[in-house]
Amino acid sequence: MFSLCWAATGWSQTPEMVAREYIDSMRNADMEKAAALMHPAALERFRDILVQIADALTARDPQADLRKNPGMDLLFGEGGPAELKTTSPAKVFLNFMSKLYARVPMMREMVAGSQVHFIGHVDESENVSHVVYRTTLSRQGTEVTKVEVLSLKRHGENWRVLLTGDLERLATSIGRGAPQ
């Protein structure tokens, strides 16, 4: 009965299906797929955060070449802050996440080794839904469980993932750690 009702809506995937795809892509370090599952507005927001960090660092010392500072290519890519504004939001996300996973292998291992149990979703509106899931991480005999929420928004007929607070905070904290 549920599948008939779902099919009648014309929607090809449930929010949980897209959330699962996104989380699986992060667990498998498939950042191209993760970026493709992100809502365009979320990718724009992520790039805007990095542009704001670049502008603040550049304003601090306009003559500084931020590309020479360790870790700055993680934030700004190979071309540095100037190129960031003209790079597609999906490419900015892809570059950031790929480099992050390469530089912090423990993060990749933790995400890859996590177990995820989807609980369900709550519709905020017809176009916004919040998927609730439980993540369990096991490391060296210690198990940590956390209930999390992944928000999704419609883009055309498809659900797409919105930017998480964790990812916003991560980019911002790396920017705050930039050399003064």
Long-range contacts (C-beta under 8 A, 24 or more apart in sequence): 10-157, 11-157, 11-159, 12-157, 12-158, 13-158, 13-159, 14-121, 14-159, 15-121, 15-129, 15-130, 15-131, 15-152, 15-159, 16-118, 16-120, 16-121, 16-131, 17-159, 18-152, 18-158, 18-159, 18-160, 18-161, 19-118, 19-121, 19-131, 19-133, 19-150, 19-152, 19-161, 20-116, 20-118, 22-150, 22-161, 23-116, 23-133, 23-150, 26-111, 27-111, 27-112, 27-114, 27-116, 28-112, 29-98, 29-101, 29-108, 29-112, 31-93, 31-94, 31-97, 31-98, 31-101, 32-94, 34-93, 34-97, 35-90, 35-93, 35-94, 35-97, 36-90, 37-160, 37-161, 38-90, 38-93, 38-160, 38-161, 38-162, 38-163, 39-152, 39-153, 39-155, 39-160, 39-161, 39-162, 40-89, 40-155, 40-160, 41-153, 41-162, 42-153, 42-160, 42-161, 42-162, 42-163, 43-89, 43-90, 43-92, 43-93, 43-163, 44-89, 45-163, 45-168, 46-89, 46-92, 46-93, 46-96, 46-163, 46-167, 46-168, 46-171, 47-84, 47-87, 47-89, 47-92, 47-93, 49-168, 49-171, 49-172, 50-75, 50-76, 50-84, 50-92, 50-96, 50-171, 50-175, 51-81, 51-84, 51-85, 53-171, 53-172, 53-175, 53-178, 54-81, 54-84, 55-81, 56-175, 57-81, 57-175, 57-178, 60-180, 66-178, 69-178, 69-179, 71-103, 71-174, 71-177, 71-178, 72-178, 73-99, 74-99, 74-100, 74-103, 74-174, 75-171, 75-174, 75-175, 75-178, 96-171, 100-170, 110-137, 110-139, 113-137, 113-138, 113-139, 119-147, 126-154, 127-153, 127-154, 128-152, 128-153, 128-154, 129-153, 129-159
